[in-house]
Every structure is written in C-alpha cells, then in structure tokens.
Amino acid sequence: MSTEQEKAELYAMDISGAEWHSAPGGPEDEKVEIAYLDGGAVAMRNSKEPEVVLRYTEAEWRAFVLGARDGEFDLR
C-alpha cells in the first residue's frame, strides 16, 4: 500500500468513539491529547481545539517518538 493510500484510509477512519489520553491537569488546562487507533496509528489533538485532529501512521508515530527520545525536540 502506498503512503498516500495509507494516509487516505487513516483520515477516512471513524474515530468518533476514540479514547483520548492526556497528561493530568484541570479541565481548563490546554493539553495535547492522544488516541491510539487501529493498526498502530495515532491521532493527536489540542484539548482546546478538539475538532482539529492530526493522524499519524504507525511508522510516522514511531519516528516521532524515537526522535523525541533522542532529544531532537529538546528546547535549547
């Protein structure tokens, strides 16, 4: 399957029943929320704008997590 096909299927997926996870905090706190989807995919949104959802394939998410663990996104 091509990357384009994989992304098209990912964005066509119904995630209305997704279980969203975030770091602890109050309801008024702005947080990143993550939902684990079928096939290892992940959806991510901002708690203050839940209608805007980004979706990542398993490979994209794995690359992001490994980069974060390796310090690619550390603030200087």
VMD Tcl script that builds the backbone (N, CA, C; Angstrom):
set m [mol new atoms 228]
animate dup $m
set s [atomselect $m all]
$s set {name element resname resid chain x y z} {
  {N N MET 1 A 0.848 -1.173 0.000}
  {CA C MET 1 A 0.000 0.000 0.000}
  {C C MET 1 A 0.895 1.238 0.000}
  {N N SER 2 A 0.537 2.218 -0.811}
  {CA C SER 2 A 1.333 3.443 -0.871}
  {C C SER 2 A 1.060 4.318 0.352}
  {N N THR 3 A 1.967 5.229 0.599}
  {CA C THR 3 A 1.808 6.158 1.723}
  {C C THR 3 A 0.549 6.997 1.549}
  {N N GLU 4 A 0.282 7.415 0.311}
  {CA C GLU 4 A -0.929 8.210 0.042}
  {C C GLU 4 A -2.186 7.420 0.381}
  {N N GLN 5 A -2.226 6.159 -0.005}
  {CA C GLN 5 A -3.381 5.306 0.295}
  {C C GLN 5 A -3.524 5.112 1.798}
  {N N GLU 6 A -2.391 4.881 2.458}
  {CA C GLU 6 A -2.420 4.668 3.905}
  {C C GLU 6 A -2.953 5.906 4.615}
  {N N LYS 7 A -2.503 7.100 4.201}
  {CA C LYS 7 A -2.985 8.341 4.821}
  {C C LYS 7 A -4.465 8.559 4.513}
  {N N ALA 8 A -4.892 8.270 3.293}
  {CA C ALA 8 A -6.306 8.439 2.925}
  {C C ALA 8 A -7.186 7.537 3.781}
  {N N GLU 9 A -6.776 6.289 3.965}
  {CA C GLU 9 A -7.545 5.369 4.805}
  {C C GLU 9 A -7.542 5.827 6.260}
  {N N LEU 10 A -6.419 6.336 6.712}
  {CA C LEU 10 A -6.304 6.812 8.088}
  {C C LEU 10 A -7.266 7.970 8.340}
  {N N TYR 11 A -7.337 8.928 7.408}
  {CA C TYR 11 A -8.225 10.072 7.586}
  {C C TYR 11 A -9.688 9.735 7.308}
  {N N ALA 12 A -9.950 8.609 6.638}
  {CA C ALA 12 A -11.329 8.168 6.408}
  {C C ALA 12 A -11.867 7.379 7.607}
  {N N MET 13 A -10.974 6.953 8.490}
  {CA C MET 13 A -11.350 6.136 9.646}
  {C C MET 13 A -12.267 6.929 10.588}
  {N N ASP 14 A -13.340 6.278 11.031}
  {CA C ASP 14 A -14.245 6.895 12.007}
  {C C ASP 14 A -13.601 6.813 13.388}
  {N N ILE 15 A -13.286 7.953 13.969}
  {CA C ILE 15 A -12.664 7.969 15.297}
  {C C ILE 15 A -13.585 8.614 16.335}
  {N N SER 16 A -14.872 8.652 16.031}
  {CA C SER 16 A -15.816 9.294 16.948}
  {C C SER 16 A -15.855 8.613 18.310}
  {N N GLY 17 A -15.515 7.339 18.371}
  {CA C GLY 17 A -15.518 6.636 19.642}
  {C C GLY 17 A -14.133 6.468 20.254}
  {N N ALA 18 A -13.158 7.206 19.730}
  {CA C ALA 18 A -11.782 7.065 20.214}
  {C C ALA 18 A -11.666 7.462 21.681}
  {N N GLU 19 A -10.783 6.791 22.382}
  {CA C GLU 19 A -10.497 7.106 23.780}
  {C C GLU 19 A -9.256 7.999 23.813}
  {N N TRP 20 A -9.441 9.222 24.269}
  {CA C TRP 20 A -8.362 10.209 24.276}
  {C C TRP 20 A -7.621 10.187 25.613}
  {N N HIS 21 A -6.293 10.276 25.541}
  {CA C HIS 21 A -5.420 10.263 26.723}
  {C C HIS 21 A -4.621 11.553 26.754}
  {N N SER 22 A -4.390 12.067 27.964}
  {CA C SER 22 A -3.563 13.268 28.110}
  {C C SER 22 A -2.883 13.245 29.470}
  {N N ALA 23 A -1.957 14.148 29.647}
  {CA C ALA 23 A -1.302 14.297 30.942}
  {C C ALA 23 A -2.324 14.833 31.941}
  {N N PRO 24 A -2.091 14.585 33.225}
  {CA C PRO 24 A -3.016 15.104 34.234}
  {C C PRO 24 A -3.076 16.631 34.216}
  {N N GLY 25 A -4.179 17.153 34.657}
  {CA C GLY 25 A -4.375 18.596 34.741}
  {C C GLY 25 A -5.846 18.899 34.866}
  {N N GLY 26 A -6.135 20.138 35.106}
  {CA C GLY 26 A -7.521 20.561 35.243}
  {C C GLY 26 A -8.210 20.683 33.902}
  {N N PRO 27 A -9.535 20.741 33.900}
  {CA C PRO 27 A -10.288 20.829 32.648}
  {C C PRO 27 A -10.007 22.115 31.863}
  {N N GLU 28 A -9.546 23.158 32.537}
  {CA C GLU 28 A -9.264 24.410 31.834}
  {C C GLU 28 A -7.841 24.471 31.289}
  {N N ASP 29 A -7.007 23.479 31.629}
  {CA C ASP 29 A -5.634 23.438 31.135}
  {C C ASP 29 A -5.604 23.010 29.669}
  {N N GLU 30 A -4.735 23.633 28.891}
  {CA C GLU 30 A -4.544 23.242 27.499}
  {C C GLU 30 A -3.558 22.081 27.464}
  {N N LYS 31 A -3.966 20.974 26.824}
  {CA C LYS 31 A -3.138 19.777 26.797}
  {C C LYS 31 A -3.161 19.145 25.414}
  {N N VAL 32 A -2.119 18.395 25.122}
  {CA C VAL 32 A -2.102 17.546 23.932}
  {C C VAL 32 A -2.806 16.259 24.324}
  {N N GLU 33 A -3.693 15.782 23.461}
  {CA C GLU 33 A -4.415 14.535 23.700}
  {C C GLU 33 A -4.084 13.548 22.583}
  {N N ILE 34 A -3.934 12.286 22.962}
  {CA C ILE 34 A -3.557 11.218 22.037}
  {C C ILE 34 A -4.618 10.123 22.084}
  {N N ALA 35 A -4.933 9.584 20.909}
  {CA C ALA 35 A -5.817 8.414 20.818}
  {C C ALA 35 A -5.105 7.358 19.978}
  {N N TYR 36 A -5.067 6.136 20.479}
  {CA C TYR 36 A -4.461 5.028 19.751}
  {C C TYR 36 A -5.518 4.414 18.848}
  {N N LEU 37 A -5.195 4.306 17.560}
  {CA C LEU 37 A -6.141 3.819 16.558}
  {C C LEU 37 A -5.748 2.430 16.064}
  {N N ASP 38 A -6.612 1.845 15.258}
  {CA C ASP 38 A -6.337 0.523 14.685}
  {C C ASP 38 A -5.052 0.545 13.863}
  {N N GLY 39 A -4.378 -0.573 13.839}
  {CA C GLY 39 A -3.191 -0.712 13.010}
  {C C GLY 39 A -1.974 0.031 13.524}
  {N N GLY 40 A -1.987 0.450 14.778}
  {CA C GLY 40 A -0.841 1.162 15.347}
  {C C GLY 40 A -0.829 2.647 15.057}
  {N N ALA 41 A -1.839 3.150 14.376}
  {CA C ALA 41 A -1.920 4.580 14.071}
  {C C ALA 41 A -2.257 5.370 15.337}
  {N N VAL 42 A -2.019 6.668 15.279}
  {CA C VAL 42 A -2.269 7.548 16.420}
  {C C VAL 42 A -2.928 8.825 15.929}
  {N N ALA 43 A -3.888 9.330 16.708}
  {CA C ALA 43 A -4.494 10.633 16.450}
  {C C ALA 43 A -4.059 11.575 17.568}
  {N N MET 44 A -3.862 12.836 17.231}
  {CA C MET 44 A -3.430 13.818 18.221}
  {C C MET 44 A -4.237 15.101 18.027}
  {N N ARG 45 A -4.601 15.723 19.158}
  {CA C ARG 45 A -5.348 16.976 19.100}
  {C C ARG 45 A -4.992 17.846 20.303}
  {N N ASN 46 A -5.386 19.097 20.230}
  {CA C ASN 46 A -5.239 20.049 21.324}
  {C C ASN 46 A -6.565 20.049 22.083}
  {N N SER 47 A -6.516 19.949 23.396}
  {CA C SER 47 A -7.754 19.874 24.191}
  {C C SER 47 A -8.627 21.113 24.022}
  {N N LYS 48 A -8.033 22.245 23.654}
  {CA C LYS 48 A -8.811 23.482 23.464}
  {C C LYS 48 A -9.412 23.577 22.068}
  {N N GLU 49 A -8.957 22.734 21.137}
  {CA C GLU 49 A -9.488 22.709 19.771}
  {C C GLU 49 A -9.699 21.254 19.351}
  {N N PRO 50 A -10.584 20.520 20.015}
  {CA C PRO 50 A -10.717 19.086 19.759}
  {C C PRO 50 A -11.219 18.725 18.367}
  {N N GLU 51 A -11.750 19.684 17.643}
  {CA C GLU 51 A -12.240 19.379 16.295}
  {C C GLU 51 A -11.106 19.270 15.281}
  {N N VAL 52 A -9.920 19.777 15.623}
  {CA C VAL 52 A -8.758 19.686 14.730}
  {C C VAL 52 A -7.925 18.483 15.177}
  {N N VAL 53 A -7.920 17.437 14.353}
  {CA C VAL 53 A -7.243 16.195 14.715}
  {C C VAL 53 A -6.209 15.848 13.651}
  {N N LEU 54 A -4.989 15.635 14.090}
  {CA C LEU 54 A -3.924 15.158 13.211}
  {C C LEU 54 A -3.824 13.654 13.380}
  {N N ARG 55 A -3.533 12.952 12.292}
  {CA C ARG 55 A -3.445 11.494 12.349}
  {C C ARG 55 A -2.099 11.054 11.786}
  {N N TYR 56 A -1.513 10.080 12.455}
  {CA C TYR 56 A -0.193 9.599 12.081}
  {C C TYR 56 A -0.219 8.095 11.888}
  {N N THR 57 A 0.443 7.640 10.838}
  {CA C THR 57 A 0.582 6.201 10.639}
  {C C THR 57 A 1.480 5.644 11.737}
  {N N GLU 58 A 1.505 4.337 11.851}
  {CA C GLU 58 A 2.370 3.706 12.843}
  {C C GLU 58 A 3.832 4.096 12.616}
  {N N ALA 59 A 4.285 4.107 11.372}
  {CA C ALA 59 A 5.673 4.456 11.059}
  {C C ALA 59 A 5.970 5.915 11.407}
  {N N GLU 60 A 5.060 6.814 11.094}
  {CA C GLU 60 A 5.263 8.232 11.423}
  {C C GLU 60 A 5.340 8.431 12.931}
  {N N TRP 61 A 4.437 7.781 13.659}
  {CA C TRP 61 A 4.418 7.937 15.115}
  {C C TRP 61 A 5.686 7.362 15.730}
  {N N ARG 62 A 6.112 6.206 15.247}
  {CA C ARG 62 A 7.335 5.583 15.747}
  {C C ARG 62 A 8.529 6.513 15.526}
  {N N ALA 63 A 8.628 7.119 14.339}
  {CA C ALA 63 A 9.724 8.046 14.042}
  {C C ALA 63 A 9.683 9.255 14.974}
  {N N PHE 64 A 8.498 9.777 15.244}
  {CA C PHE 64 A 8.366 10.916 16.151}
  {C C PHE 64 A 8.810 10.552 17.567}
  {N N VAL 65 A 8.311 9.437 18.079}
  {CA C VAL 65 A 8.641 9.023 19.452}
  {C C VAL 65 A 10.141 8.769 19.592}
  {N N LEU 66 A 10.720 8.076 18.620}
  {CA C LEU 66 A 12.160 7.818 18.690}
  {C C LEU 66 A 12.956 9.116 18.620}
  {N N GLY 67 A 12.521 10.059 17.809}
  {CA C GLY 67 A 13.189 11.358 17.730}
  {C C GLY 67 A 13.083 12.128 19.033}
  {N N ALA 68 A 11.908 12.074 19.650}
  {CA C ALA 68 A 11.724 12.756 20.938}
  {C C ALA 68 A 12.624 12.133 22.000}
  {N N ARG 69 A 12.686 10.823 22.020}
  {CA C ARG 69 A 13.551 10.131 22.997}
  {C C ARG 69 A 15.024 10.459 22.765}
  {N N ASP 70 A 15.374 10.718 21.508}
  {CA C ASP 70 A 16.769 11.011 21.153}
  {C C ASP 70 A 17.119 12.483 21.355}
  {N N GLY 71 A 16.145 13.296 21.779}
  {CA C GLY 71 A 16.406 14.694 22.081}
  {C C GLY 71 A 16.232 15.654 20.911}
  {N N GLU 72 A 15.673 15.188 19.792}
  {CA C GLU 72 A 15.505 16.044 18.612}
  {C C GLU 72 A 14.654 17.280 18.882}
  {N N PHE 73 A 13.790 17.219 19.872}
  {CA C PHE 73 A 12.862 18.314 20.122}
  {C C PHE 73 A 13.146 19.055 21.426}
  {N N ASP 74 A 14.298 18.783 22.019}
  {CA C ASP 74 A 14.640 19.451 23.279}
  {C C ASP 74 A 14.767 20.962 23.071}
  {N N LEU 75 A 14.266 21.713 24.016}
  {CA C LEU 75 A 14.409 23.170 23.970}
  {C C LEU 75 A 15.822 23.546 24.321}
  {N N ARG 76 A 16.317 24.549 23.681}
  {CA C ARG 76 A 17.696 24.987 23.955}
  {C C ARG 76 A 17.693 26.223 24.786}
}
mol reanalyze $m
mol bondsrecalc $m
mol representation Tube
mol addrep $m
